[in-house]
Amino acid sequence: MQLPGQYNRRMPRIAAFVFAALLSATPARAQDAIQLVEQAKKRWAESPHGSLLERILPPTFAPRQLPEPKSRGARLLVQYCVQCHNLPNPAMHHAAKWPGIFERMVVRMRGKGNLGELMQDMMAGVEAPSVDEAEALLAYLQQHGQRPLDPKKYPAVNLPEGQSFKLACQQCHVLPDPRRHKASEWPAVVARMEKNMEWMNRVVGNRHEPDEPQLRIEEINAFLIKYARKG
């Protein structure tokens, strides 16, 4: 996989006491991943920008929920991404969208990009991935990215039964393929998405208008369960 030319092997200086445990090439155990998340939260608490960093992503996704949690890609995701915000879910974006977002994140980890000196200050003590690590991490994100729904295979998405699902999910990402999960798995996923949406509304201070259509979780679950992966 060819990454943009700005990735190189020159690494920013890092706080050794925080990242010494990250230098091992062996896959991280579940406890290691939890420890990395806790270290990140400690760093946020000590940073003047901590409250901003903590609010970038919702805190509803845990290391144990990562696809192939013992893989190198999962380890790298925890190692680098929780330095700046809560753990991202690879399914936040589909494969075609991840490269641009990932490139922007790596530039920021190196203290560059937007916000100038403020970005350098915010990224003080943050480690950026090497070329090899960046390739592996991006490949992992794309492999486990959101699988877009094909409306030709699911024409019901444009019918009344798919309206609540379509209205809710397309606000944040492409509509997911119902076969991404089994029927027994979808309710937990939908519940997590509901928490994410509530969390994001609190960030911007949104309030429902009295006549605003409300999301019908039971209808969303019904649609996804009906067309879910069998077995």
Residue frames as a rotation matrix with the C-alpha (Angstrom) as fourth column:
MET 1
0.579 0.816 0.000 0.00
0.816 -0.579 0.000 0.00
0.000 0.000 -1.000 0.00
GLN 2
-0.442 -0.735 0.515 1.43
0.737 -0.624 -0.259 3.35
0.511 0.265 0.817 -1.03
LEU 3
0.361 0.518 -0.776 0.95
0.870 -0.487 0.080 6.12
-0.336 -0.704 -0.626 1.52
PRO 4
0.949 0.011 0.316 1.34
0.145 -0.903 -0.403 9.88
0.281 0.429 -0.859 0.88
GLY 5
0.258 -0.965 0.050 4.95
0.443 0.072 -0.893 11.05
0.859 0.252 0.446 0.72
GLN 6
0.207 -0.197 0.958 4.78
-0.621 -0.784 -0.027 13.05
0.756 -0.589 -0.284 3.93
TYR 7
0.976 0.053 0.210 5.11
-0.199 0.611 0.766 9.88
-0.088 -0.790 0.607 6.01
ASN 8
0.248 -0.934 -0.258 8.76
-0.377 0.152 -0.914 9.38
0.892 0.324 -0.314 6.88
ARG 9
0.334 -0.171 -0.927 10.76
0.598 0.799 0.067 7.69
0.729 -0.577 0.369 9.56
ARG 10
-0.743 -0.559 0.367 11.67
0.089 -0.626 -0.774 10.80
0.663 -0.543 0.515 11.55
MET 11
0.071 0.790 -0.608 9.75
0.791 0.327 0.518 10.50
0.608 -0.518 -0.602 14.82
PRO 12
0.333 0.098 0.938 8.77
-0.349 -0.911 0.219 13.32
0.876 -0.400 -0.270 17.19
ARG 13
-0.815 -0.578 0.044 10.21
-0.205 0.216 -0.955 13.28
0.542 -0.787 -0.294 20.70
ILE 14
0.227 0.935 -0.271 7.93
-0.023 0.284 0.959 11.60
0.974 -0.212 0.086 23.20
ALA 15
0.174 -0.087 0.981 7.45
-0.962 -0.229 0.150 11.43
0.211 -0.970 -0.123 26.94
ALA 16
-0.530 -0.525 -0.666 9.36
-0.476 0.834 -0.279 8.28
0.702 0.169 -0.692 27.81
PHE 17
-0.916 0.146 0.375 7.50
-0.296 0.384 -0.874 7.55
-0.272 -0.911 -0.309 31.01
VAL 18
0.049 0.997 -0.056 4.21
-0.736 -0.002 -0.677 7.33
-0.675 0.074 0.734 29.11
PHE 19
0.692 0.341 -0.636 5.25
-0.722 0.325 -0.611 5.41
-0.002 0.882 0.471 26.03
ALA 20
-0.389 -0.907 0.161 8.05
-0.900 0.412 0.141 3.08
-0.194 -0.090 -0.977 27.14
ALA 21
-0.318 0.338 0.886 5.64
-0.142 0.907 -0.397 0.15
-0.937 -0.252 -0.241 27.16
LEU 22
0.674 0.692 -0.256 4.60
-0.314 -0.045 -0.948 0.86
-0.668 0.720 0.187 23.58
LEU 23
0.074 -0.754 -0.652 7.93
-0.966 -0.217 0.142 0.04
-0.249 0.620 -0.744 21.99
SER 24
-0.492 -0.221 0.842 7.41
-0.187 0.971 0.146 -3.72
-0.851 -0.086 -0.519 22.03
ALA 25
-0.661 0.220 -0.717 6.50
-0.740 -0.039 0.671 -5.30
0.120 0.975 0.189 18.68
THR 26
-0.929 0.340 -0.145 4.45
0.354 0.932 -0.078 -8.08
0.108 -0.124 -0.986 20.31
PRO 27
-0.219 0.928 0.300 0.64
0.209 -0.256 0.944 -7.88
0.953 0.270 -0.138 20.24
ALA 28
-0.722 0.010 0.691 -0.82
-0.597 -0.514 -0.616 -6.10
0.349 -0.858 0.377 23.25
ARG 29
-0.734 0.531 -0.423 -2.92
0.639 0.751 -0.166 -8.07
0.230 -0.392 -0.891 25.69
ALA 30
0.232 0.923 0.307 -6.33
0.639 -0.382 0.668 -6.81
0.734 0.041 -0.678 26.75
GLN 31
0.605 -0.032 -0.795 -4.88
0.736 -0.358 0.575 -5.44
-0.304 -0.933 -0.193 29.99
ASP 32
-0.534 -0.844 -0.043 -2.18
0.723 -0.483 0.494 -3.58
-0.438 0.232 0.869 28.04
ALA 33
-0.486 0.422 0.766 -4.82
0.581 -0.499 0.643 -1.89
0.653 0.757 -0.003 25.90
ILE 34
0.630 0.743 -0.223 -6.81
0.638 -0.333 0.694 -0.84
0.442 -0.580 -0.684 28.96
GLN 35
0.232 -0.638 -0.735 -3.64
0.782 -0.327 0.531 0.53
-0.578 -0.698 0.423 30.53
LEU 36
-0.724 -0.508 0.466 -2.87
0.690 -0.536 0.487 2.59
0.002 0.674 0.739 27.43
VAL 37
0.028 0.829 0.559 -6.35
0.536 -0.484 0.692 4.11
0.844 0.280 -0.457 27.52
GLU 38
0.756 0.236 -0.610 -5.92
0.654 -0.267 0.708 4.97
0.004 -0.934 -0.356 31.21
GLN 39
-0.252 -0.922 -0.295 -2.51
0.811 -0.367 0.455 6.52
-0.528 -0.125 0.840 30.50
ALA 40
-0.584 0.093 0.806 -4.08
0.618 -0.593 0.517 8.67
0.526 0.800 0.289 27.80
LYS 41
0.519 0.848 0.105 -6.79
0.524 -0.413 0.745 9.87
0.675 -0.332 -0.659 30.18
LYS 42
0.458 -0.453 -0.765 -4.11
0.766 -0.235 0.598 10.76
-0.451 -0.860 0.240 32.74
ARG 43
-0.629 -0.732 0.261 -2.27
0.752 -0.490 0.440 12.74
-0.194 0.473 0.859 30.07
TRP 44
-0.159 0.664 0.730 -5.46
0.548 -0.556 0.625 14.60
0.821 0.500 -0.276 29.13
ALA 45
0.726 0.488 -0.485 -6.05
0.652 -0.263 0.711 15.45
0.219 -0.832 -0.509 32.79
GLU 46
0.160 -0.783 -0.601 -2.58
0.686 -0.349 0.638 17.01
-0.710 -0.514 0.481 32.98
SER 47
-0.658 -0.394 0.642 -2.88
0.753 -0.386 0.534 18.89
0.037 0.834 0.551 29.67
PRO 48
-0.675 0.429 -0.600 -4.40
-0.116 -0.865 -0.487 22.36
-0.728 -0.259 0.634 29.35
HIS 49
-0.508 0.477 -0.718 -6.08
-0.850 -0.140 0.508 20.99
0.142 0.868 0.476 26.21
GLY 50
-0.987 -0.001 0.162 -7.33
-0.045 0.962 -0.270 17.82
-0.155 -0.274 -0.949 27.89
SER 51
-0.263 0.965 0.025 -11.00
-0.003 0.025 -1.000 18.74
-0.965 -0.263 -0.003 27.92
LEU 52
0.201 0.268 -0.942 -10.89
-0.896 -0.340 -0.287 19.42
-0.397 0.902 0.172 24.18
LEU 53
-0.661 -0.542 -0.518 -9.05
-0.708 0.679 0.193 16.18
0.247 0.495 -0.833 23.39
GLU 54
-0.889 0.313 0.335 -11.43
0.038 0.779 -0.626 14.11
-0.457 -0.544 -0.704 25.48
ARG 55
-0.002 0.981 -0.192 -14.46
-0.163 -0.190 -0.968 15.47
-0.987 0.029 0.160 23.63
ILE 56
-0.570 -0.270 -0.776 -13.24
-0.771 -0.149 0.619 14.68
-0.283 0.951 -0.123 20.11
LEU 57
-0.488 0.391 -0.780 -14.80
-0.315 0.755 0.575 11.19
0.814 0.526 -0.245 20.08
PRO 58
0.481 0.732 0.483 -17.44
-0.763 0.077 0.642 9.56
0.432 -0.677 0.596 22.30
PRO 59
-0.502 -0.747 0.437 -16.17
-0.864 0.403 -0.302 7.18
0.050 -0.529 -0.847 25.00
THR 60
0.399 0.834 0.381 -18.46
-0.823 0.509 -0.251 4.30
-0.404 -0.213 0.890 24.04
PHE 61
0.814 -0.161 -0.559 -16.00
-0.280 0.734 -0.619 1.98
0.510 0.660 0.552 22.28
ALA 62
0.622 -0.550 0.558 -13.60
-0.578 0.159 0.801 -0.26
-0.529 -0.820 -0.219 24.25
PRO 63
-0.325 -0.859 -0.395 -10.42
-0.930 0.216 0.296 -2.14
-0.169 0.464 -0.870 23.16
ARG 64
-0.656 0.090 0.750 -12.15
-0.076 0.980 -0.185 -5.50
-0.751 -0.178 -0.636 23.68
GLN 65
0.425 0.901 0.088 -14.70
0.091 0.054 -0.994 -4.51
-0.901 0.431 -0.059 21.00
LEU 66
-0.033 -0.514 -0.857 -12.07
-0.850 -0.436 0.294 -4.00
-0.525 0.738 -0.423 18.30
PRO 67
0.921 0.243 -0.305 -12.13
-0.380 0.739 -0.557 -6.43
0.090 0.628 0.773 15.36
GLU 68
0.550 -0.741 -0.386 -9.33
0.482 0.658 -0.578 -8.99
0.682 0.132 0.719 15.78
PRO 69
0.953 -0.037 0.302 -8.30
-0.230 -0.737 0.635 -7.36
0.199 -0.674 -0.711 19.09
LYS 70
0.600 -0.776 0.195 -5.03
0.162 0.356 0.920 -9.32
-0.784 -0.520 0.339 19.31
SER 71
0.598 -0.347 0.723 -3.86
0.796 0.155 -0.585 -8.32
0.091 0.925 0.369 15.82
ARG 72
-0.496 -0.852 -0.166 -1.07
0.849 -0.516 0.111 -5.87
-0.180 -0.086 0.980 15.09
GLY 73
-0.501 0.354 0.790 -3.53
0.353 -0.749 0.560 -3.43
0.790 0.560 0.250 13.58
ALA 74
0.626 0.769 -0.129 -5.64
0.388 -0.163 0.907 -3.37
0.677 -0.618 -0.401 16.73
ARG 75
0.299 -0.604 -0.738 -2.55
0.920 -0.023 0.392 -2.89
-0.253 -0.797 0.549 18.88
LEU 76
-0.719 -0.612 0.329 -1.38
0.688 -0.695 0.210 0.02
0.100 0.378 0.921 16.74
LEU 77
-0.035 0.798 0.601 -4.84
0.351 -0.554 0.755 1.60
0.936 0.237 -0.261 16.84
VAL 78
0.823 0.308 -0.478 -4.77
0.531 -0.116 0.839 1.65
0.203 -0.944 -0.259 20.63
GLN 79
0.026 -0.937 -0.348 -1.11
0.962 -0.071 0.263 2.62
-0.271 -0.342 0.900 20.77
TYR 80
-0.824 -0.475 0.310 -1.41
0.560 -0.768 0.312 5.74
0.090 0.431 0.898 18.64
CYS 81
-0.322 0.752 0.575 -5.03
0.340 -0.475 0.811 6.84
0.883 0.457 -0.103 18.48
VAL 82
0.599 0.605 -0.525 -5.80
0.694 -0.066 0.717 7.04
0.399 -0.794 -0.459 22.19
GLN 83
-0.498 -0.805 -0.322 -2.97
0.867 -0.467 -0.174 9.51
-0.010 -0.366 0.930 22.63
CYS 84
-0.988 0.028 0.154 -5.29
0.010 -0.970 0.244 12.27
0.156 0.243 0.957 21.42
HIS 85
-0.288 0.950 0.123 -8.88
-0.922 -0.309 0.233 11.10
0.259 -0.046 0.965 21.86
ASN 86
0.108 0.425 0.899 -11.12
-0.624 0.733 -0.272 8.24
-0.774 -0.531 0.345 22.90
LEU 87
-0.654 -0.462 0.599 -10.71
0.039 0.770 0.637 4.98
-0.755 0.440 -0.485 21.01
PRO 88
-0.261 0.570 -0.779 -12.14
-0.928 -0.370 0.040 5.14
-0.266 0.734 0.625 17.47
ASN 89
0.228 0.425 0.876 -14.21
0.002 0.900 -0.437 2.37
-0.974 0.101 0.204 15.98
PRO 90
-0.807 -0.574 0.139 -12.86
0.123 0.066 0.990 1.33
-0.578 0.816 0.017 12.53
ALA 91
-0.365 0.759 0.540 -16.49
0.931 0.295 0.215 1.27
0.005 0.581 -0.814 11.39
MET 92
-0.040 0.290 -0.956 -16.74
0.317 -0.904 -0.288 5.03
-0.947 -0.315 -0.056 11.93
HIS 93
0.087 -0.034 -0.996 -15.81
-0.803 -0.594 -0.050 5.41
-0.589 0.804 -0.079 8.25
HIS 94
0.925 0.187 0.329 -15.84
0.044 0.810 -0.585 3.25
-0.376 0.556 0.741 5.15
ALA 95
0.322 -0.896 0.307 -12.63
0.759 0.438 0.482 2.10
-0.566 0.078 0.821 3.48
ALA 96
0.169 -0.251 0.953 -12.54
0.866 -0.424 -0.266 4.83
0.471 0.870 0.146 0.82
LYS 97
0.763 0.221 0.607 -12.76
0.000 -0.940 0.341 7.60
0.646 -0.260 -0.717 3.42
TRP 98
0.879 -0.373 -0.297 -10.14
0.399 0.234 0.887 6.36
-0.261 -0.898 0.354 5.87
PRO 99
0.086 -0.955 0.286 -6.95
0.984 0.036 -0.176 7.33
0.158 0.296 0.942 3.94
GLY 100
-0.025 -0.078 0.997 -7.68
0.259 -0.963 -0.069 11.06
0.965 0.257 0.045 3.93
ILE 101
0.835 0.377 0.402 -8.70
-0.290 -0.319 0.902 11.08
0.468 -0.870 -0.157 7.60
PHE 102
0.791 -0.578 -0.197 -5.73
0.581 0.610 0.539 8.94
-0.191 -0.541 0.819 8.61
GLU 103
-0.022 -0.815 0.579 -3.30
0.834 -0.334 -0.439 11.16
0.552 0.474 0.687 6.71
ARG 104
0.245 0.197 0.949 -4.66
-0.150 -0.960 0.237 14.23
0.958 -0.200 -0.206 8.50
MET 105
0.986 0.154 0.069 -4.33
-0.097 0.181 0.979 12.54
0.138 -0.971 0.193 11.91
VAL 106
0.474 -0.877 -0.085 -0.70
0.879 0.465 0.104 11.55
-0.052 -0.124 0.991 11.33
VAL 107
-0.108 -0.470 0.876 0.18
0.483 -0.795 -0.367 15.08
0.869 0.383 0.313 10.26
ARG 108
0.547 0.390 0.741 -1.38
-0.406 -0.650 0.642 16.37
0.732 -0.652 -0.197 13.47
MET 109
0.943 -0.236 -0.233 0.43
0.330 0.599 0.730 13.79
-0.033 -0.765 0.643 15.60
ARG 110
0.026 -0.982 0.187 3.62
0.980 -0.012 -0.200 15.28
0.199 0.188 0.962 14.24
GLY 111
-0.101 -0.015 -0.995 2.51
0.639 -0.767 -0.053 18.70
-0.762 -0.641 0.087 15.47
LYS 112
-0.969 -0.231 -0.084 1.78
0.073 -0.595 0.800 20.02
-0.235 0.770 0.594 11.99
GLY 113
-0.394 0.867 0.304 -1.35
0.863 0.236 0.446 20.78
0.315 0.438 -0.842 10.02
ASN 114
0.212 0.601 0.771 -3.95
0.288 -0.792 0.538 23.29
0.934 0.108 -0.341 11.11
LEU 115
0.935 0.323 -0.147 -3.83
0.257 -0.330 0.908 25.52
0.245 -0.887 -0.391 14.21
GLY 116
0.407 -0.834 0.373 -0.08
-0.245 -0.493 -0.835 26.19
0.880 0.249 -0.405 13.91
GLU 117
-0.596 -0.741 0.309 1.64
-0.456 -0.004 -0.890 26.60
0.661 -0.672 -0.336 17.29
LEU 118
0.009 0.683 0.730 -1.48
-0.989 0.115 -0.095 25.51
-0.149 -0.721 0.677 19.14
MET 119
0.849 0.279 -0.448 -1.36
-0.397 0.897 -0.195 22.15
0.348 0.344 0.872 17.35
GLN 120
-0.059 -0.949 -0.308 2.31
-0.118 0.313 -0.942 21.77
0.991 -0.019 -0.130 18.27
ASP 121
-0.597 -0.122 0.793 1.45
-0.758 -0.235 -0.608 22.47
0.261 -0.964 0.048 21.89
MET 122
0.414 0.855 0.312 -1.48
-0.900 0.435 0.001 20.06
-0.136 -0.282 0.950 21.87
MET 123
0.878 -0.076 -0.472 0.64
-0.150 0.893 -0.423 17.30
0.454 0.443 0.773 20.35
ALA 124
-0.011 -0.916 0.401 3.60
-0.877 -0.184 -0.444 17.77
0.480 -0.357 -0.801 22.70
GLY 125
-0.490 -0.275 0.827 4.68
-0.726 0.653 -0.214 14.31
-0.482 -0.705 -0.520 23.86
VAL 126
0.610 0.755 0.241 2.68
-0.430 0.571 -0.700 12.50
-0.666 0.323 0.673 21.18
GLU 127
-0.517 -0.779 0.356 4.30
-0.166 0.499 0.851 9.77
-0.840 0.381 -0.387 19.09
ALA 128
0.336 0.574 -0.747 3.53
-0.879 -0.093 -0.467 9.33
-0.338 0.813 0.474 15.38
PRO 129
0.707 -0.033 0.706 3.68
0.081 0.996 -0.035 5.96
-0.702 0.082 0.707 13.60
SER 130
-0.471 -0.873 -0.125 6.58
-0.220 -0.021 0.975 4.97
-0.854 0.487 -0.182 11.39
VAL 131
-0.417 0.279 -0.865 6.00
-0.908 -0.106 0.405 4.29
0.022 0.954 0.298 7.69
ASP 132
-0.811 0.055 -0.582 5.60
-0.063 0.982 0.180 0.55
0.582 0.183 -0.793 8.29
GLU 133
-0.793 0.530 -0.300 3.26
0.460 0.199 -0.865 1.09
-0.399 -0.824 -0.402 11.23
ALA 134
-0.448 0.635 -0.630 1.20
-0.562 -0.747 -0.354 3.63
-0.695 0.196 0.692 9.31
GLU 135
-0.569 0.207 -0.796 0.72
-0.708 0.370 0.602 1.17
0.419 0.906 -0.064 6.46
ALA 136
-0.833 0.223 -0.506 -0.38
0.354 0.918 -0.179 -1.60
0.425 -0.328 -0.844 8.84
LEU 137
-0.710 0.570 -0.413 -2.71
0.272 -0.319 -0.908 0.69
-0.649 -0.757 0.072 10.78
LEU 138
-0.432 0.555 -0.710 -4.38
-0.802 -0.597 0.021 2.14
-0.413 0.579 0.703 7.69
ALA 139
-0.679 0.150 -0.719 -4.80
-0.398 0.747 0.532 -1.36
0.617 0.647 -0.448 6.25
TYR 140
-0.846 0.365 -0.388 -6.50
0.533 0.583 -0.614 -2.44
0.002 -0.726 -0.688 9.47
LEU 141
-0.561 0.652 -0.510 -8.85
-0.157 -0.689 -0.708 0.54
-0.813 -0.317 0.489 9.46
GLN 142
-0.412 0.389 -0.824 -9.81
-0.911 -0.198 0.363 -0.06
-0.022 0.900 0.436 5.83
GLN 143
-0.834 0.056 -0.549 -10.23
-0.069 0.976 0.206 -3.81
0.547 0.210 -0.810 6.32
HIS 144
-0.574 0.600 -0.557 -12.66
0.819 0.407 -0.405 -3.28
-0.017 -0.688 -0.725 9.18
GLY 145
-0.959 0.230 -0.166 -14.21
-0.233 -0.972 -0.002 -0.04
-0.162 0.036 0.986 7.99
GLN 146
-0.158 0.984 0.082 -17.92
-0.382 0.016 -0.924 0.39
-0.910 -0.178 0.374 7.57
ARG 147
-0.834 0.001 0.552 -19.36
0.456 0.563 0.689 -1.78
-0.310 0.826 -0.470 4.80
PRO 148
-0.747 0.552 -0.371 -21.73
-0.576 -0.816 -0.055 0.50
-0.334 0.173 0.927 2.86
LEU 149
-0.106 0.830 0.547 -25.24
0.179 0.557 -0.811 -0.62
-0.978 0.012 -0.208 2.15
ASP 150
-0.993 -0.100 0.064 -26.05
0.071 -0.074 0.995 -1.25
-0.094 0.992 0.081 -1.51
PRO 151
-0.427 0.897 -0.114 -29.55
-0.600 -0.375 -0.707 0.20
-0.677 -0.233 0.698 -2.06
LYS 152
-0.208 0.339 -0.918 -30.01
-0.881 0.341 0.326 -2.12
0.424 0.877 0.227 -5.04
LYS 153
-0.682 -0.100 -0.724 -29.76
0.101 0.968 -0.228 -5.10
0.724 -0.229 -0.651 -2.68
TYR 154
-0.613 0.468 -0.637 -31.92
0.745 0.075 -0.662 -3.44
-0.262 -0.880 -0.395 -0.03
PRO 155
-0.601 0.420 0.680 -34.64
0.321 -0.653 0.686 -1.46
0.732 0.631 0.258 -1.84
ALA 156
0.360 0.792 -0.493 -36.62
0.783 0.031 0.621 -1.40
0.507 -0.610 -0.609 1.42
VAL 157
-0.446 -0.594 -0.670 -34.21
0.853 -0.508 -0.118 1.25
-0.270 -0.624 0.733 2.70
ASN 158
-0.990 0.097 0.103 -36.17
-0.043 -0.902 0.430 3.76
0.135 0.422 0.897 0.61
LEU 159
-0.149 0.974 -0.171 -39.52
0.288 0.208 0.935 2.53
0.946 0.090 -0.312 1.88
PRO 160
0.463 0.401 0.791 -41.26
-0.555 -0.564 0.611 3.57
0.691 -0.722 -0.039 5.13
GLU 161
0.968 -0.066 -0.244 -39.76
0.216 0.716 0.664 0.56
0.130 -0.695 0.707 6.98
GLY 162
0.158 -0.987 -0.035 -36.25
0.961 0.162 -0.222 1.88
0.225 0.001 0.974 6.32
GLN 163
0.497 0.099 0.862 -36.92
0.229 -0.973 -0.021 5.56
0.837 0.208 -0.507 7.04
SER 164
0.966 -0.122 0.227 -35.84
-0.255 -0.330 0.909 5.61
-0.036 -0.936 -0.350 10.70
PHE 165
0.520 -0.813 0.262 -32.70
0.642 0.575 0.508 3.61
-0.564 -0.096 0.820 9.94
LYS 166
0.141 -0.447 0.884 -31.79
0.901 -0.313 -0.302 5.87
0.411 0.838 0.358 7.03
LEU 167
0.711 0.218 0.669 -32.51
0.030 -0.959 0.281 9.08
0.703 -0.179 -0.688 8.94
ALA 168
0.942 -0.311 0.126 -30.42
-0.152 -0.060 0.987 8.09
-0.299 -0.948 -0.104 11.95
CYS 169
0.506 -0.799 0.326 -27.38
0.581 0.595 0.555 6.35
-0.637 -0.092 0.765 10.48
GLN 170
0.284 -0.419 0.862 -26.56
0.897 -0.202 -0.394 8.59
0.340 0.885 0.319 7.52
GLN 171
0.983 0.050 0.176 -26.06
-0.016 -0.934 0.356 11.56
0.182 -0.353 -0.918 9.84
CYS 172
0.590 -0.779 0.213 -22.62
-0.529 -0.174 0.830 10.26
-0.610 -0.602 -0.515 10.83
HIS 173
-0.586 -0.789 0.186 -21.45
-0.386 0.474 0.792 7.73
-0.712 0.392 -0.582 8.24
VAL 174
-0.619 0.361 -0.697 -22.52
-0.659 0.245 0.712 5.75
0.427 0.900 0.086 5.21
LEU 175
0.439 0.837 0.326 -25.51
-0.898 0.397 0.190 3.50
0.030 -0.376 0.926 5.74
PRO 176
-0.519 -0.720 0.461 -24.16
-0.745 0.645 0.168 0.17
-0.418 -0.256 -0.871 7.05
ASP 177
-0.373 0.326 -0.868 -24.85
-0.528 0.695 0.488 -3.12
0.763 0.641 -0.087 5.34
PRO 178
0.450 0.630 0.633 -27.31
-0.880 0.192 0.435 -5.02
0.153 -0.752 0.641 7.60
ARG 179
0.892 -0.117 -0.437 -25.31
0.075 0.991 -0.113 -8.19
0.446 0.068 0.892 6.97
ARG 180
-0.052 -0.933 0.356 -22.33
-0.486 -0.288 -0.825 -6.71
0.873 -0.215 -0.438 8.81
HIS 181
-0.763 -0.145 0.630 -23.81
-0.644 0.253 -0.722 -8.20
-0.055 -0.957 -0.286 12.00
LYS 182
-0.752 0.558 -0.352 -26.11
0.473 0.828 0.302 -11.01
0.460 0.061 -0.886 13.02
ALA 183
0.117 0.913 0.391 -29.63
0.121 -0.404 0.907 -10.25
0.986 -0.059 -0.157 14.22
SER 184
0.652 0.123 -0.748 -28.60
0.712 0.238 0.660 -10.95
0.259 -0.963 0.067 17.81
GLU 185
-0.301 -0.901 -0.313 -25.75
0.943 -0.329 0.041 -8.40
-0.140 -0.283 0.949 17.56
TRP 186
-0.359 0.113 0.927 -27.54
0.556 -0.772 0.309 -5.40
0.750 0.626 0.214 16.08
PRO 187
0.714 0.700 0.010 -29.46
0.435 -0.455 0.777 -4.19
0.549 -0.550 -0.629 19.17
ALA 188
0.473 -0.619 -0.627 -26.20
0.707 -0.158 0.689 -3.68
-0.526 -0.769 0.363 21.11
VAL 189
-0.562 -0.678 0.474 -24.67
0.825 -0.422 0.375 -1.84
-0.054 0.602 0.797 18.15
VAL 190
-0.013 0.660 0.751 -27.72
0.502 -0.646 0.575 0.39
0.865 0.384 -0.323 17.79
ALA 191
0.824 0.303 -0.479 -27.70
0.556 -0.273 0.785 1.10
0.107 -0.913 -0.393 21.54
ARG 192
-0.048 -0.926 -0.374 -24.06
0.810 -0.255 0.528 2.21
-0.584 -0.278 0.763 21.29
MET 193
-0.602 -0.127 0.788 -24.88
0.694 -0.572 0.438 4.44
0.395 0.810 0.433 18.33
GLU 194
0.490 0.843 0.224 -27.75
0.533 -0.492 0.689 5.99
0.690 -0.218 -0.690 20.29
LYS 195
0.614 -0.358 -0.703 -25.32
0.656 -0.264 0.707 6.83
-0.439 -0.895 0.073 23.11
ASN 196
-0.485 -0.839 0.248 -22.92
0.826 -0.346 0.446 8.33
-0.289 0.421 0.860 20.58
MET 197
-0.265 0.461 0.847 -25.64
0.603 -0.606 0.519 10.56
0.753 0.648 -0.117 19.14
GLU 198
0.802 0.543 -0.248 -26.74
0.507 -0.401 0.763 11.70
0.315 -0.737 -0.598 22.58
TRP 199
0.245 -0.824 -0.510 -23.11
0.760 -0.163 0.629 12.43
-0.602 -0.542 0.586 23.48
MET 200
-0.627 -0.509 0.589 -22.52
0.776 -0.471 0.419 14.47
0.064 0.720 0.691 20.32
ASN 201
0.235 0.792 0.564 -25.70
0.547 -0.587 0.597 16.48
0.804 0.168 -0.571 20.88
ARG 202
0.792 0.023 -0.611 -24.47
0.586 -0.312 0.748 17.39
-0.174 -0.950 -0.260 24.35
VAL 203
-0.246 -0.969 -0.015 -21.17
0.886 -0.231 0.401 18.60
-0.392 0.086 0.916 22.89
VAL 204
-0.785 -0.055 0.617 -22.83
0.451 -0.733 0.509 21.19
0.424 0.678 0.601 20.67
GLY 205
-0.874 0.432 -0.223 -25.68
-0.013 -0.479 -0.877 21.88
-0.486 -0.764 0.425 23.07
ASN 206
-0.773 0.613 -0.163 -28.44
-0.234 -0.036 0.972 20.80
0.590 0.789 0.172 20.70
ARG 207
-0.690 0.665 0.286 -32.00
-0.205 0.200 -0.958 20.55
-0.694 -0.720 -0.002 21.94
HIS 208
-0.704 0.493 0.511 -34.86
0.708 0.537 0.458 18.83
-0.049 0.684 -0.728 20.16
GLU 209
-0.830 0.556 0.046 -37.46
-0.527 -0.807 0.266 21.15
0.185 0.196 0.963 18.68
PRO 210
-0.389 0.737 0.552 -41.00
-0.516 0.322 -0.794 20.24
-0.763 -0.594 0.255 19.83
ASP 211
0.665 0.725 -0.182 -42.07
-0.530 0.285 -0.798 19.30
-0.526 0.627 0.574 16.30
GLU 212
-0.193 -0.818 -0.543 -38.83
-0.980 0.188 0.064 17.55
0.050 0.544 -0.837 15.31
PRO 213
0.680 0.422 -0.600 -39.29
-0.450 0.886 0.114 13.89
0.579 0.192 0.792 14.28
GLN 214
0.260 -0.566 0.782 -37.79
-0.876 0.203 0.438 11.62
-0.407 -0.799 -0.443 16.94
LEU 215
-0.479 -0.516 -0.710 -35.68
-0.752 0.658 0.029 8.59
0.452 0.548 -0.704 16.09
ARG 216
0.613 0.732 0.298 -37.55
-0.790 0.565 0.238 5.33
0.006 -0.381 0.924 16.54
ILE 217
-0.380 -0.889 0.256 -35.00
-0.898 0.420 0.127 2.83
-0.220 -0.181 -0.958 17.83
GLU 218
-0.088 0.410 0.908 -37.41
-0.160 0.894 -0.419 -0.06
-0.983 -0.182 -0.013 17.61
GLU 219
0.900 0.419 -0.121 -37.88
-0.153 0.044 -0.987 0.62
-0.408 0.907 0.104 13.88
ILE 220
0.277 -0.890 -0.363 -34.14
-0.949 -0.193 -0.249 0.83
0.151 0.414 -0.898 13.30
ASN 221
-0.516 -0.455 0.726 -33.59
-0.640 0.768 0.027 -2.50
-0.570 -0.451 -0.687 15.05
ALA 222
0.356 0.745 0.565 -36.48
-0.080 0.626 -0.776 -4.09
-0.931 0.231 0.282 13.16
PHE 223
0.853 -0.070 -0.517 -35.00
-0.521 -0.173 -0.836 -3.12
-0.030 0.982 -0.184 9.79
LEU 224
-0.078 -0.992 -0.100 -31.46
-0.977 0.096 -0.191 -4.27
0.199 0.083 -0.976 10.65
ILE 225
-0.409 -0.032 0.912 -32.59
-0.511 0.836 -0.200 -7.52
-0.756 -0.548 -0.359 12.26
LYS 226
0.651 0.747 0.136 -34.82
-0.256 0.385 -0.887 -8.35
-0.715 0.542 0.442 9.29
TYR 227
0.916 -0.309 -0.257 -31.91
-0.245 0.076 -0.966 -8.11
0.318 0.948 -0.006 6.84
ALA 228
0.389 -0.802 0.454 -29.07
-0.839 -0.104 0.535 -9.16
-0.381 -0.589 -0.713 9.18
ARG 229
-0.377 -0.646 -0.664 -26.49
-0.789 0.599 -0.135 -11.82
0.485 0.473 -0.736 8.48
LYS 230
0.736 0.660 -0.150 -27.81
-0.523 0.695 0.494 -15.30
0.431 -0.285 0.856 9.12
GLY 231
0.572 -0.463 -0.677 -26.09
0.448 0.868 -0.215 -17.72
0.687 -0.180 0.704 11.47
